[in-house]
Amino acid sequence: MKAKFEKISLAGMLIALGIVYGDIGTSPLYVMNAIIGDVGSMSNVTPDYIIGSISLIFWTLMIITTVKYVLITMKADNNHEGGIFALYALVRKNAKWLVWPALIGGAALLADGTLTPAVTVTSAIEGLKGQSIGFIHFSNSQTNVLIITSCVLLVLFLIQRFGTGIIGNSFGPVMLVWFSFLAIVGIINLLQYPAVLKAFSPYYAIEILFSPANKVGIFILGSIFLATTGAEALYSDMGHVGKKNIYGTWPFVYSALILNYLGQGAWIIKNAHNPQYAGLHNTNPFYDMLPGNWRIFAIALAALAAIIASQALITGSFTLVDEAIGLKFLPRMIVHHPSNVRSQIYISTVNWFLCIVTFMVVWLFRSSQHMEAAYGLAITVTMLMTTVLLFEYMSTKIKRIFAFFIALFFGAIEAVFLVASLVKFVHGGYVTLFIMFGILYVMIIWYFGNKRRDHYEKESEYVSLLDYRDQLSELSADDSIPLYTSNLVYMTKVKDNYEIKRSTMYSILDKEPKRAKVYWFVTVNETNNPYESNYTADLLETKNIVDVQLYLGFRKQQSVSIYLHQIVNYLIEQGVVDPQKQHYTSMKHRGNVGDFKFVIINERPSDLALNTEISAFDRQLISGRIFLQNITASPISWYGLEFSSVLEESSPLFITMQHDQYLVQRKIFHSIHSRKSKR
């Protein structure tokens, strides 16, 4: 199904408009408003200030979005997927330290996703102030704006579970109308002051940074940067629509955006000293430049576009988190696939986390003007981190010295934007940075907790099933031990040479011998075919020890109990496994399949405190990692075992290490006891 996005098509480009460009496409709603805010009010603007600002917007979109992301970064796709984690996966073998820009950039992008829905939807709904639709009149109350915004956002998060394919098909035509509308109203207003076309010259972009007309100096770039915040999301969403459909639509989107900025600039210059607007500190040129009878249509269209802008960041967050789980940056979460397209996913935990934080942002900042003051700081961090990883990727394609200068060029520009955006910290940017550091902390605990656990996990923590065949067969036939269950199933990964964690055999043999007719060791493998359902069963030359490898498509539910019943029934019919007659059952046609007991072994961190071989810092990391594992996706839900008989056991992290320490302590104890006896 994904192949349809690998070639450019009208349908693919329409879906790209609906999925990819929401964030960057709604920037005309608030960018010029922020630029006016930098000089205080409309009466303070000059033609040179507006032309220079638009020139900065044009060249920022050209250099950062077009050249860096569309032409260069999108070539770094990982199995057609984009985003900072996909880029990291391509270069992580180059150096271990590259994990840091990946973690920092990913956390910043996820944090930025909480502010985008708030600022875009609020900006659109604020256009309703003072408007009348039939007999309904909207007052100038900001509280009413917040209530409507909250309702719109709630609906947005509710529809995410239906998948980005449905959303893209529905919103693609809307975004086509939106960008066409931007271009048309831009041209109409541009004709009133054609001199604004001078903004295409980079001279005016450089001049305004040092002009006395610009009262904030280099910090104007903090407002200019708002025009390109969707560039990183564009890269992240590449897997949803295919890069060629982005190549085909970006020229149209870029042209529409620039035409609208030019139109807004022309209107501002013409009305800078208009008594109706001159004294205003907070005006929105996007709405004010429209003819009165166009306003309601524009508000409705802007609201839909704002919803799509939010959706672009939400779906990008789903992709980002899914990749982070695969890279072991984040704990396991339940991932749903609403369509047959592998890259179109829905993660309930992420969706509702974004929803809660977005609502908090809306009601904390209360107005789009306050949100704009905080917006964009986190995403500058992501762009810088992407540039670092991009340098490593380009070094594998071209000479390293050339890659260095290309990365230095983009990095220097983005560093200036970051410095200019730091002023946003005191105006609310601390909120997104706080969220960013919270997400980064979770990533660090999970990733490095895994690394340190693996470091202490000795080879002796793994054993081969082949070494325990005789014991298991004898235990199964030992009538002196009560039968625990007919089929004892362990959800554990069986590696090469039939290696499994020692804790599995410890559970069967050492805690309390668990006698079963058949011992099953089940590994679940996810495949790229949406509905694949296959398996292999290796009995290790026995009739009661089975290594089952399940191969399930990404849209197949992991209902392990159902699949295993079918496998057991088939193996019994083939005479491979002995029949398991049930004398007592409520199901007449149960057949020869007996009862099942599933065992899931959870790691226990309590023994870490007593382990002197592990440093205090490593103990904190490993304990934090286990805590996160225990509060995220339950293995019972993950494997679809809600209606099965499941035993969850706790096991020491390092059985061998703990046993060795026990022997040492025992030796010391006996030595002390022996000396006391001699006295």
GIKA-V837121 format. One record per residue. N is the residue number from 1. RES is the residue in three letters. D_LAST is the distance of its C-alpha to the last C-alpha in whole Angstrom. Layout:
N;RES;D_LAST
N;RES;D_LAST
//
This chain:
1;MET;82
2;LYS;81
3;ALA;83
4;LYS;86
5;PHE;85
6;GLU;84
7;LYS;88
8;ILE;90
9;SER;92
10;LEU;94
11;ALA;92
12;GLY;89
13;MET;90
14;LEU;91
15;ILE;88
16;ALA;86
17;LEU;88
18;GLY;87
19;ILE;83
20;VAL;83
21;TYR;85
22;GLY;84
23;ASP;82
24;ILE;84
25;GLY;87
26;THR;87
27;SER;86
28;PRO;90
29;LEU;89
30;TYR;87
31;VAL;87
32;MET;91
33;ASN;90
34;ALA;87
35;ILE;89
36;ILE;91
37;GLY;88
38;ASP;87
39;VAL;91
40;GLY;91
41;SER;94
42;MET;97
43;SER;99
44;ASN;97
45;VAL;97
46;THR;99
47;PRO;101
48;ASP;98
49;TYR;95
50;ILE;96
51;ILE;97
52;GLY;94
53;SER;92
54;ILE;93
55;SER;93
56;LEU;89
57;ILE;89
58;PHE;91
59;TRP;89
60;THR;86
61;LEU;87
62;MET;88
63;ILE;85
64;ILE;82
65;THR;83
66;THR;86
67;VAL;85
68;LYS;81
69;TYR;80
70;VAL;83
71;LEU;84
72;ILE;81
73;THR;78
74;MET;79
75;LYS;79
76;ALA;75
77;ASP;75
78;ASN;72
79;ASN;74
80;HIS;77
81;GLU;74
82;GLY;74
83;GLY;72
84;ILE;69
85;PHE;67
86;ALA;69
87;LEU;70
88;TYR;66
89;ALA;65
90;LEU;68
91;VAL;66
92;ARG;63
93;LYS;62
94;ASN;63
95;ALA;60
96;LYS;57
97;TRP;58
98;LEU;62
99;VAL;60
100;TRP;60
101;PRO;64
102;ALA;64
103;LEU;61
104;ILE;63
105;GLY;66
106;GLY;66
107;ALA;64
108;ALA;67
109;LEU;70
110;LEU;68
111;ALA;68
112;ASP;72
113;GLY;73
114;THR;72
115;LEU;75
116;THR;77
117;PRO;78
118;ALA;78
119;VAL;81
120;THR;83
121;VAL;84
122;THR;84
123;SER;86
124;ALA;89
125;ILE;89
126;GLU;90
127;GLY;93
128;LEU;94
129;LYS;94
130;GLY;98
131;GLN;99
132;SER;101
133;ILE;101
134;GLY;103
135;PHE;103
136;ILE;99
137;HIS;99
138;PHE;96
139;SER;95
140;ASN;93
141;SER;90
142;GLN;87
143;THR;85
144;ASN;88
145;VAL;87
146;LEU;83
147;ILE;84
148;ILE;86
149;THR;83
150;SER;80
151;CYS;82
152;VAL;83
153;LEU;80
154;LEU;79
155;VAL;81
156;LEU;80
157;PHE;77
158;LEU;78
159;ILE;80
160;GLN;77
161;ARG;76
162;PHE;79
163;GLY;79
164;THR;80
165;GLY;83
166;ILE;84
167;ILE;84
168;GLY;85
169;ASN;88
170;SER;89
171;PHE;89
172;GLY;90
173;PRO;94
174;VAL;93
175;MET;91
176;LEU;94
177;VAL;97
178;TRP;94
179;PHE;94
180;SER;98
181;PHE;99
182;LEU;97
183;ALA;99
184;ILE;102
185;VAL;101
186;GLY;100
187;ILE;103
188;ILE;106
189;ASN;104
190;LEU;104
191;LEU;108
192;GLN;108
193;TYR;106
194;PRO;106
195;ALA;105
196;VAL;102
197;LEU;102
198;LYS;101
199;ALA;97
200;PHE;97
201;SER;97
202;PRO;94
203;TYR;95
204;TYR;95
205;ALA;92
206;ILE;91
207;GLU;93
208;ILE;92
209;LEU;89
210;PHE;90
211;SER;93
212;PRO;94
213;ALA;95
214;ASN;91
215;LYS;89
216;VAL;86
217;GLY;86
218;ILE;83
219;PHE;82
220;ILE;85
221;LEU;83
222;GLY;80
223;SER;83
224;ILE;85
225;PHE;82
226;LEU;82
227;ALA;85
228;THR;83
229;THR;79
230;GLY;80
231;ALA;80
232;GLU;76
233;ALA;77
234;LEU;80
235;TYR;77
236;SER;75
237;ASP;78
238;MET;79
239;GLY;77
240;HIS;79
241;VAL;83
242;GLY;83
243;LYS;83
244;LYS;87
245;ASN;88
246;ILE;86
247;TYR;88
248;GLY;91
249;THR;91
250;TRP;89
251;PRO;93
252;PHE;94
253;VAL;92
254;TYR;92
255;SER;95
256;ALA;95
257;LEU;93
258;ILE;94
259;LEU;98
260;ASN;96
261;TYR;95
262;LEU;98
263;GLY;100
264;GLN;98
265;GLY;98
266;ALA;102
267;TRP;102
268;ILE;100
269;ILE;102
270;LYS;105
271;ASN;104
272;ALA;101
273;HIS;104
274;ASN;105
275;PRO;105
276;GLN;103
277;TYR;100
278;ALA;100
279;GLY;98
280;LEU;96
281;HIS;92
282;ASN;91
283;THR;94
284;ASN;93
285;PRO;96
286;PHE;95
287;TYR;97
288;ASP;99
289;MET;101
290;LEU;102
291;PRO;105
292;GLY;105
293;ASN;106
294;TRP;103
295;ARG;100
296;ILE;99
297;PHE;99
298;ALA;97
299;ILE;94
300;ALA;94
301;LEU;94
302;ALA;91
303;ALA;89
304;LEU;89
305;ALA;88
306;ALA;85
307;ILE;84
308;ILE;84
309;ALA;82
310;SER;80
311;GLN;79
312;ALA;79
313;LEU;76
314;ILE;74
315;THR;75
316;GLY;74
317;SER;71
318;PHE;70
319;THR;71
320;LEU;68
321;VAL;66
322;ASP;66
323;GLU;66
324;ALA;63
325;ILE;61
326;GLY;62
327;LEU;60
328;LYS;57
329;PHE;58
330;LEU;58
331;PRO;57
332;ARG;59
333;MET;61
334;ILE;64
335;VAL;67
336;HIS;70
337;HIS;73
338;PRO;77
339;SER;79
340;ASN;79
341;VAL;78
342;ARG;75
343;SER;75
344;GLN;76
345;ILE;73
346;TYR;72
347;ILE;69
348;SER;68
349;THR;65
350;VAL;67
351;ASN;70
352;TRP;69
353;PHE;67
354;LEU;70
355;CYS;72
356;ILE;70
357;VAL;69
358;THR;73
359;PHE;74
360;MET;72
361;VAL;74
362;VAL;77
363;TRP;76
364;LEU;74
365;PHE;77
366;ARG;80
367;SER;83
368;SER;83
369;GLN;84
370;HIS;80
371;MET;79
372;GLU;81
373;ALA;79
374;ALA;76
375;TYR;77
376;GLY;76
377;LEU;73
378;ALA;71
379;ILE;73
380;THR;73
381;VAL;70
382;THR;70
383;MET;73
384;LEU;71
385;MET;68
386;THR;71
387;THR;72
388;VAL;69
389;LEU;69
390;LEU;72
391;PHE;72
392;GLU;69
393;TYR;72
394;MET;75
395;SER;73
396;THR;73
397;LYS;77
398;ILE;78
399;LYS;77
400;ARG;74
401;ILE;76
402;PHE;79
403;ALA;76
404;PHE;75
405;PHE;78
406;ILE;79
407;ALA;76
408;LEU;76
409;PHE;79
410;PHE;78
411;GLY;75
412;ALA;77
413;ILE;79
414;GLU;76
415;ALA;74
416;VAL;78
417;PHE;78
418;LEU;74
419;VAL;75
420;ALA;78
421;SER;76
422;LEU;73
423;VAL;76
424;LYS;75
425;PHE;72
426;VAL;73
427;HIS;75
428;GLY;73
429;GLY;72
430;TYR;68
431;VAL;69
432;THR;69
433;LEU;66
434;PHE;64
435;ILE;64
436;MET;64
437;PHE;61
438;GLY;60
439;ILE;61
440;LEU;59
441;TYR;56
442;VAL;56
443;MET;57
444;ILE;54
445;ILE;51
446;TRP;53
447;TYR;53
448;PHE;50
449;GLY;48
450;ASN;49
451;LYS;49
452;ARG;45
453;ARG;44
454;ASP;46
455;HIS;44
456;TYR;41
457;GLU;42
458;LYS;41
459;GLU;43
460;SER;40
461;GLU;41
462;TYR;44
463;VAL;45
464;SER;48
465;LEU;49
466;LEU;50
467;ASP;47
468;TYR;46
469;ARG;50
470;ASP;48
471;GLN;46
472;LEU;48
473;SER;51
474;GLU;48
475;LEU;47
476;SER;51
477;ALA;52
478;ASP;49
479;ASP;50
480;SER;47
481;ILE;46
482;PRO;49
483;LEU;52
484;TYR;51
485;THR;54
486;SER;57
487;ASN;57
488;LEU;54
489;VAL;55
490;TYR;52
491;MET;54
492;THR;53
493;LYS;54
494;VAL;54
495;LYS;54
496;ASP;55
497;ASN;54
498;TYR;53
499;GLU;50
500;ILE;49
501;LYS;46
502;ARG;43
503;SER;42
504;THR;45
505;MET;44
506;TYR;41
507;SER;43
508;ILE;45
509;LEU;42
510;ASP;38
511;LYS;39
512;GLU;41
513;PRO;43
514;LYS;46
515;ARG;49
516;ALA;52
517;LYS;55
518;VAL;56
519;TYR;54
520;TRP;56
521;PHE;55
522;VAL;57
523;THR;58
524;VAL;61
525;ASN;63
526;GLU;66
527;THR;69
528;ASN;72
529;ASN;75
530;PRO;75
531;TYR;75
532;GLU;73
533;SER;71
534;ASN;70
535;TYR;67
536;THR;65
537;ALA;63
538;ASP;61
539;LEU;59
540;LEU;57
541;GLU;59
542;THR;57
543;LYS;59
544;ASN;56
545;ILE;55
546;VAL;57
547;ASP;57
548;VAL;60
549;GLN;62
550;LEU;64
551;TYR;67
552;LEU;68
553;GLY;71
554;PHE;70
555;ARG;73
556;LYS;71
557;GLN;69
558;GLN;65
559;SER;66
560;VAL;63
561;SER;63
562;ILE;67
563;TYR;67
564;LEU;64
565;HIS;66
566;GLN;69
567;ILE;67
568;VAL;65
569;ASN;68
570;TYR;70
571;LEU;67
572;ILE;67
573;GLU;71
574;GLN;71
575;GLY;68
576;VAL;65
577;VAL;63
578;ASP;63
579;PRO;65
580;GLN;63
581;LYS;65
582;GLN;65
583;HIS;66
584;TYR;65
585;THR;67
586;SER;70
587;MET;71
588;LYS;74
589;HIS;74
590;ARG;70
591;GLY;71
592;ASN;68
593;VAL;65
594;GLY;62
595;ASP;60
596;PHE;58
597;LYS;55
598;PHE;55
599;VAL;51
600;ILE;51
601;ILE;47
602;ASN;47
603;GLU;44
604;ARG;41
605;PRO;40
606;SER;38
607;ASP;35
608;LEU;36
609;ALA;34
610;LEU;31
611;ASN;32
612;THR;31
613;GLU;33
614;ILE;36
615;SER;38
616;ALA;38
617;PHE;42
618;ASP;42
619;ARG;40
620;GLN;43
621;LEU;46
622;ILE;44
623;SER;44
624;GLY;47
625;ARG;49
626;ILE;47
627;PHE;49
628;LEU;52
629;GLN;52
630;ASN;51
631;ILE;54
632;THR;57
633;ALA;58
634;SER;57
635;PRO;56
636;ILE;58
637;SER;61
638;TRP;61
639;TYR;61
640;GLY;63
641;LEU;61
642;GLU;62
643;PHE;63
644;SER;60
645;SER;57
646;VAL;55
647;LEU;51
648;GLU;49
649;GLU;45
650;SER;43
651;SER;41
652;PRO;38
653;LEU;40
654;PHE;38
655;ILE;36
656;THR;35
657;MET;34
658;GLN;32
659;HIS;31
660;ASP;29
661;GLN;28
662;TYR;26
663;LEU;25
664;VAL;23
665;GLN;22
666;ARG;20
667;LYS;19
668;ILE;17
669;PHE;16
670;HIS;14
671;SER;13
672;ILE;11
673;HIS;10
674;SER;9
675;ARG;7
676;LYS;5
677;SER;5
678;LYS;4
679;ARG;0
//
